[in-house]
Amino acid sequence: MSTPSSTADRDIVVIEDEEAIRDVVEYNLQREGFEVRTAGDGRAGLQLVRDRTPKLVVLDLMLPELDGLEVCRALREDPATRLVPVIMLTAKGDESDIVLGLGVGADDYVVKPFSPKELVARVRAILRRNEPCEGAGSTEAIDADLERDPDRLRVELGAVSVDPDRHEVLIGGVEERFTRTELRLLYVLVRKPGRVYTREQLVERVMGENAWITDRTIDVHVRAIRQKLGAHADLIETIRGVGYRSRDMATTAPDA
Ligand code: CA
């Protein structure tokens, strides 16, 4: 049903040391028309990605040689692979692994044991979300609401400045590394200080309508953002039972 323009558009690297899982993932992605390259350890996987930049990486967390976190960190530090989407495979119920994975720049995660169907759906969702995003640093894929916003540019709130076009977050004038998802989430919140968003609204605005992502994921991303905001973590307020908002400085701080 798909119409790939070239194999490069369908190129996925799967890094997983458990052969059975690797085979199942490879089989199911190939069946959907993807070209799949596989590696059984982190070092070999990283090499595959560096040989030829894929459209997406499926990355197991627990790997020999280099573990998934190290691989993900290495990908994010290299300008050539900085924007390649990463789906992390994590152990069941281990939230700290999920937090760590998202913290080093994974775009999404799938908890083992997972259904191949679910993984394929997430791969598709992420690729769709990134489709128009060809140029490095571009945020063309940012949700439709932001696309329509003619004033889409740097926003500032207190000590925090977010520039989606340059993929840049400054905290007290110092640049801090944010994942795409974190940056979008922060941008949505900071753009309208004081406005409360439900988790569902944030999922929709940040991930797009067809996102295969749970409300709980938003909590994980917010936690990561607050960690990076450090002393300014209170900029993002939790509205109990509802969702989140950014602090409205105009009403809480004296204006100069
Ligand atoms: Ca493993």
Boltz pocket constraint, residues with backbone or C-beta under 6 A from the ligand:
constraints:
  - pocket:
      binder: B
      contacts: [[A, 16], [A, 17], [A, 18], [A, 60], [A, 61], [A, 62], [A, 63]]
      max_distance: 6.0
